[in-house]
Amino acid sequence: MDLQQIISDYGYLALFVLTFLEGETVLVIAGFLAFQGKLDLTLVVITAFLGTFAGDQTFFYLGRFKGIAFLEKRPLWHSKTDKVFDLLHKHQIPVILGFRFLYGVRNVTPFVIGASRIHPLKFFVLNFLGALVWAAAVGYLGFQFGHMAEAIMGHIQKYEMYILGVLVAGGLFLFWRSTHNNRNTDS
């Protein structure tokens, strides 16, 4: 079963659970389903916001209480966590606001932020704002993808006979050329 089917079948509950764990692809799909009228875009954004915010708060507190000891037992995470600690040291507020948009470190970042001992209220406020911007932007992106796909399909349908003619002519030309080249090499 693919993500689109899961979200279609289980709706906002699936969206909440999946954005609690990850999110970008799921939210784009949900935005597209909102375009199709299967979900409501406002509820998609609210649900994704709640899912990602709750997930990040959970992972923040796991990092705060299990933090460094947990990370030390996972050497495969070191490259990502070192990168996040470095970014956090240099650009604390932008990292907390925008980590959802950083590919490859999105999942581990709230955990590392918690382990870095940043004040919980500071993370709460910045996480709230970042989650809200992310949910609105990515949800709307999925919705707009639906408009774009519809426009492209409308143009394709409008010109489909011309496109088909060009494809047939191209196919006939390639067939003629290959048979013509075979005759010349056989002689």
Contacts in CASP RR format, 6 or more apart in sequence:
PFRMAT RR
TARGET T0000
AUTHOR 0000-0000-0000
METHOD contacts of the structure
MODEL  1
MDLQQIISDYGYLALFVLTFLEGETVLVIAGFLAFQGKLDLTLVVITAFL
GTFAGDQTFFYLGRFKGIAFLEKRPLWHSKTDKVFDLLHKHQIPVILGFR
FLYGVRNVTPFVIGASRIHPLKFFVLNFLGALVWAAAVGYLGFQFGHMAE
AIMGHIQKYEMYILGVLVAGGLFLFWRSTHNNRNTDS
3 18 0 8 1.000
3 25 0 8 1.000
3 26 0 8 1.000
3 29 0 8 1.000
4 29 0 8 1.000
4 32 0 8 1.000
4 33 0 8 1.000
6 14 0 8 1.000
6 18 0 8 1.000
7 14 0 8 1.000
7 15 0 8 1.000
7 18 0 8 1.000
7 26 0 8 1.000
7 29 0 8 1.000
7 30 0 8 1.000
7 33 0 8 1.000
7 39 0 8 1.000
8 33 0 8 1.000
8 38 0 8 1.000
11 30 0 8 1.000
11 39 0 8 1.000
12 39 0 8 1.000
12 43 0 8 1.000
12 44 0 8 1.000
12 47 0 8 1.000
15 26 0 8 1.000
15 27 0 8 1.000
15 30 0 8 1.000
15 39 0 8 1.000
15 44 0 8 1.000
15 47 0 8 1.000
15 48 0 8 1.000
15 51 0 8 1.000
16 47 0 8 1.000
16 48 0 8 1.000
16 50 0 8 1.000
16 51 0 8 1.000
17 51 0 8 1.000
18 26 0 8 1.000
19 26 0 8 1.000
19 27 0 8 1.000
19 47 0 8 1.000
19 48 0 8 1.000
19 51 0 8 1.000
19 52 0 8 1.000
19 135 0 8 1.000
20 51 0 8 1.000
20 52 0 8 1.000
20 54 0 8 1.000
20 55 0 8 1.000
20 58 0 8 1.000
21 55 0 8 1.000
22 106 0 8 1.000
22 107 0 8 1.000
23 48 0 8 1.000
23 52 0 8 1.000
23 138 0 8 1.000
24 100 0 8 1.000
24 106 0 8 1.000
24 138 0 8 1.000
26 48 0 8 1.000
27 44 0 8 1.000
27 48 0 8 1.000
27 135 0 8 1.000
27 138 0 8 1.000
27 139 0 8 1.000
27 142 0 8 1.000
28 138 0 8 1.000
28 139 0 8 1.000
28 141 0 8 1.000
28 142 0 8 1.000
28 145 0 8 1.000
29 142 0 8 1.000
30 39 0 8 1.000
30 44 0 8 1.000
30 47 0 8 1.000
30 48 0 8 1.000
30 139 0 8 1.000
30 142 0 8 1.000
31 39 0 8 1.000
31 41 0 8 1.000
31 44 0 8 1.000
31 139 0 8 1.000
31 140 0 8 1.000
31 141 0 8 1.000
31 142 0 8 1.000
31 143 0 8 1.000
31 145 0 8 1.000
32 142 0 8 1.000
32 143 0 8 1.000
32 145 0 8 1.000
32 146 0 8 1.000
32 149 0 8 1.000
33 39 0 8 1.000
33 44 0 8 1.000
34 40 0 8 1.000
34 41 0 8 1.000
34 44 0 8 1.000
34 139 0 8 1.000
34 142 0 8 1.000
34 143 0 8 1.000
35 41 0 8 1.000
35 142 0 8 1.000
35 143 0 8 1.000
35 144 0 8 1.000
35 145 0 8 1.000
35 146 0 8 1.000
35 147 0 8 1.000
35 150 0 8 1.000
36 146 0 8 1.000
41 139 0 8 1.000
41 140 0 8 1.000
41 143 0 8 1.000
44 139 0 8 1.000
45 135 0 8 1.000
45 136 0 8 1.000
45 139 0 8 1.000
45 140 0 8 1.000
46 135 0 8 1.000
48 134 0 8 1.000
48 135 0 8 1.000
48 138 0 8 1.000
48 139 0 8 1.000
49 131 0 8 1.000
49 132 0 8 1.000
49 134 0 8 1.000
49 135 0 8 1.000
49 136 0 8 1.000
52 100 0 8 1.000
52 131 0 8 1.000
52 134 0 8 1.000
52 135 0 8 1.000
53 127 0 8 1.000
53 128 0 8 1.000
53 131 0 8 1.000
55 110 0 8 1.000
56 110 0 8 1.000
56 127 0 8 1.000
56 131 0 8 1.000
57 110 0 8 1.000
57 123 0 8 1.000
57 124 0 8 1.000
57 127 0 8 1.000
58 110 0 8 1.000
59 107 0 8 1.000
59 110 0 8 1.000
59 111 0 8 1.000
60 110 0 8 1.000
60 111 0 8 1.000
60 113 0 8 1.000
60 114 0 8 1.000
60 120 0 8 1.000
60 123 0 8 1.000
60 127 0 8 1.000
61 114 0 8 1.000
61 120 0 8 1.000
62 70 0 8 1.000
62 111 0 8 1.000
63 70 0 8 1.000
63 110 0 8 1.000
63 111 0 8 1.000
63 112 0 8 1.000
63 113 0 8 1.000
63 114 0 8 1.000
63 115 0 8 1.000
64 114 0 8 1.000
64 115 0 8 1.000
64 117 0 8 1.000
64 120 0 8 1.000
67 111 0 8 1.000
67 114 0 8 1.000
67 115 0 8 1.000
68 115 0 8 1.000
70 111 0 8 1.000
70 115 0 8 1.000
71 77 0 8 1.000
71 78 0 8 1.000
71 81 0 8 1.000
71 111 0 8 1.000
71 112 0 8 1.000
71 115 0 8 1.000
77 108 0 8 1.000
80 104 0 8 1.000
80 105 0 8 1.000
80 108 0 8 1.000
81 108 0 8 1.000
81 112 0 8 1.000
83 105 0 8 1.000
84 95 0 8 1.000
84 99 0 8 1.000
84 105 0 8 1.000
84 108 0 8 1.000
84 109 0 8 1.000
84 112 0 8 1.000
84 113 0 8 1.000
85 112 0 8 1.000
85 116 0 8 1.000
87 95 0 8 1.000
87 105 0 8 1.000
88 95 0 8 1.000
88 96 0 8 1.000
88 112 0 8 1.000
88 113 0 8 1.000
88 116 0 8 1.000
88 118 0 8 1.000
92 118 0 8 1.000
93 126 0 8 1.000
95 102 0 8 1.000
95 109 0 8 1.000
95 113 0 8 1.000
96 113 0 8 1.000
96 118 0 8 1.000
96 122 0 8 1.000
96 123 0 8 1.000
96 126 0 8 1.000
96 127 0 8 1.000
96 130 0 8 1.000
97 126 0 8 1.000
97 129 0 8 1.000
97 130 0 8 1.000
97 133 0 8 1.000
98 130 0 8 1.000
98 134 0 8 1.000
99 105 0 8 1.000
99 106 0 8 1.000
99 109 0 8 1.000
99 110 0 8 1.000
99 113 0 8 1.000
100 106 0 8 1.000
100 130 0 8 1.000
100 131 0 8 1.000
100 134 0 8 1.000
101 134 0 8 1.000
102 109 0 8 1.000
110 123 0 8 1.000
110 127 0 8 1.000
113 123 0 8 1.000
114 123 0 8 1.000
156 163 0 8 1.000
END
